[in-house]
Amino acid sequence: MKKPSWVIDKERSKRAAASETIWLFGLHAVRDALENPRRDKRRLLVTKNALDRLGDAVAASGLEPEIEDPRKFSAPIDKGSVHQGAALEVRPLDWGPISDVCVPATDLPARVLLLDRVSDPHNVGAILRSAEVFGALAVIGVQRHAAPETGALAKSASGALERQPYLRVGNLSNAMEQLRDMGYLLAGLAGEAEQDIGPALAGQGDRPIALVLGAEGPGLRDKTRQTCDLLVRIGAAGSFGSLNVSNAAAVSLYASRNL
């Protein structure tokens, strides 16, 4: 019996995803990836100077480094990238499903960040750093119109990409509903919200909380807003603007930890 075309297309997509690789670059990002046992590592291109600085990590990884001429660095990355003489080809990390990654722990209040079409890799990288610092269980974005796992994101994350779960889902509202079923309170960040984040979440400190942030400019989409349990804002001293989304993520995580 011939398979339906949609089944064939789905199988092809899975095979393509399984073979996808990305190039990480920069000493910090490459070192952290080399030291991450979860990473599927393929090729390492380094200058002699970079190899001297990455020696222990390279030896532990088991990869055979390919020595590059610093004047003709051949890694397939953007020519403007600050690679510092090191580039590593890897497979994207697979952290597993929300149902496993976001299970609330017993020792710390669970926090999760959801990003509604935040597409700038530098913003997402900075958000991953804040998520790691404040102990968030995961950062969740959408598959389309969001920053994928790339070398630029890894460099901006300054190592956090290797340790902080970054999940991408097909439908953000469905992911939010799943978190609600797991006991999470869904708090959307919106500048026009009536309550500041502190008073709005007062008394909820021990409850799992998912903080939902939208892209700069458009903010949260209508469906995302409707799926939230409440909308909150970050209080400001005046009416002269708003925070960058990565700064808003850090402030909201801190505020939700100190209720």
N, C-alpha and C positions, 0 to 999 in steps of 0.2 A: 504494500500500500504506500502510495506516494505521500510524503510529508507535506502538510500545508505550508504555503510560502511564509506565513508568519512564524512558524516553528523554525524553518530554515534560517530566517533572518535573525531570530533570537539566538540560535546556536552560533551563527557567525559572529554576532556581537560579543558573545561570551568568549569565543576563541580569540577575538581581537583584543579584548580586555586582558585576557590571560597573557598575551604576548607583549603588551604595552610596557615600554620602559621609559624612564626619564633620566636626565642628567643633572646631578647635583654638583655644585661648584662652590669653591671657597674653602679655606682650611678648616674652619669651624664646622660647617655643614658636612663636609666630607669625613672629618674625623668622627663626628657623632654617628654618622651612618655606618662607617666601618666598624664601630664599636657596638652597633645595635644588632643583636642576634636575630631579631625579627626581620631584618632586611635581607632580601634576595639581591645579592650584589653580583654584577656581571663584569664590568671592565673598570680599571683604574688608570687614568692618565695623569702623570705627575712630572713636574720638572725635578731635577736633582735637588734643588733647594727645598722644594715642597716635600720631597720624600724624606729628607733629613728631619724635617719638622713633624712628619707624620709617622716616623719609623715604627714605633711600638704598635700603633693602631693598624698599620699595614701588615706587619708581621702577624698580629693576632687574627687578622681577617682571613688569611690564607690565600689572598689574591696575589697574582704575579703582576706587579706594577709595570706599566708601559712608560718608559722614560721619554719625555717630550722636550723639544727645543723651545725655550721660552719665547723665542721670536716667531715661532710657527706652531703655536699651540693648536692642535687639530681637533679638540673636542667639539662636537656639534652644538655649541651654545652661542648665544648672541655675542657678537664681537665687542659690544660695550659692557659685557658682564665682567665684574671684578672677580676673576677666578682664582687669583693668587697661586697659579701654577698647579691647581688640583681640580680634577673633575672625575666623578664617579657615576657610572651607569647602573641604575637600580630598577627594580620593580616597585610600583607603588605599594605602600603598606596596607595590609588587610587587618583591621582591628576587630572585625566581627560585627554582628548586628547590635542594634540599640538595646534589644532585650538582654544582651549579655553585658555590654559595656556600661550601661547606665543604671545598673542595679544599685540602689542606695546602700552605702556601707553603714555599719553600726557605730563607727567611731567618729565620723565627721558628717555634718549635714551635706547632702548631695546637691551639687550645682552643675547645671549644664547650660551651655550657650548655643542658641540657634541663630543662624545668620540667614536672613531673607535676601538673597541675591547680592551678597557682598562680593564683588568681583575683583577688587584690587588685591593682588597677592601680597603687597607690603602691609596692607591693613590686616589681612587674615594671618600673616606671619606674626604681626605684633599681638593679635588677639590670642594666638596659640601660646605665646610667651606669657601673657597675663593669665590665661587659663591654667597653665602649669604652676605659676607662682601661687595662685589662690586655690589650687586643688580641685579644679573643675573635672568632672568625670569625662567630659567630651565636649568638643566643638562640632556642631552639626550644620552643614550647608546643603545646598541643592546641587544636583548633578549638572543642570544647565544654568547659565547666567551666574555662575559662582566661580571663585578661584579654584582651579584644580591644583593638585600636588605638582609643583614645578621647582626647578632650581632656584628661581627668584623667591618663591614662597619659603623654601627651606632656609635660604640665606637670611631672609627677614626674621624668620622664627628663631634664628640663632641657636639651633639645636633642639628646640621644643618639638619640632615636627617628629622627631624620633621617639619622643616620650609621651606626648600629649595626643590622645586619640582624636583624629580628624575624620569624621564620617560624612559621606555625601549620599543624599537620599533623592529619590525621584520626586517625591511630593512632601513638601515641608509640613503642610497641615496634617497629613496622615501621621508623620513622625511626632507632631505635637500631641495628637490624640493618643498615640501609643504611650507617650510619656505621661499623659494625664492618667491613663489606665494603670500606670505603674506608681501612681501616687503623687506625681509632680504638680505643683502649682505653676501655671503658665503666665508669666508676667512680661508683657510687651513694652518696650521702651518707645515712648512717643512724646515729642516736645509739647504737644497740646493737651497731654493728660492732665487731669485735675489734681492728682496727688503726687507728692514727691515719693521716691522709692522707699525711703526709710519709714515714714508713717504708714504707707500703703502696705508694707510687708511686716509691720510690727506684730510681734507675737507668732510669726511664721518661721522663726529662725531654725527650728529643728526639722522643719518639713522640707522635702526635696523641692527645689525651685529651678525652673527652666527660664532663663532670661532670653528674650527674643529681640534681636536687633535688626533693623533694616538698613539698606544701602543709604549712603549719604545722598541727600536730595530727595529721592522718591520715598524713602522711609519704608514702613511696613505696608505690604499690599493689603487690599481689603479683606481677602480671605484669611490672611494671617492674623489681622486684627480681630476678626470675628471669632477665630479659634482660641485667642488668648482668654484667660480667666479675668484678667484686669490689665489696664494700661497704666504705666507709671512714667514719671519723668525724673530727670536729674536736676535738682534745684540749682539755680544760678543766681549770682549776686545782682545781675542786671538782665536786660533784654537785648544784649548786643551780639547774640549768635548762639552757636551750639558746638558741642564737642565732636571731634573726629570720632568715627565709629569705633576705632581701636581704643581710644581713650575712654569712650562711653562704656565699652565692655569692661575695662579695668575698674572704673569707678563703680559700676553696677555690681560687679563681683565682690568688691570690697564692702559695699554697702550691704549686700545680702548676707555677708558673713558676720556683720556687726549689728544685728537686730536686737 
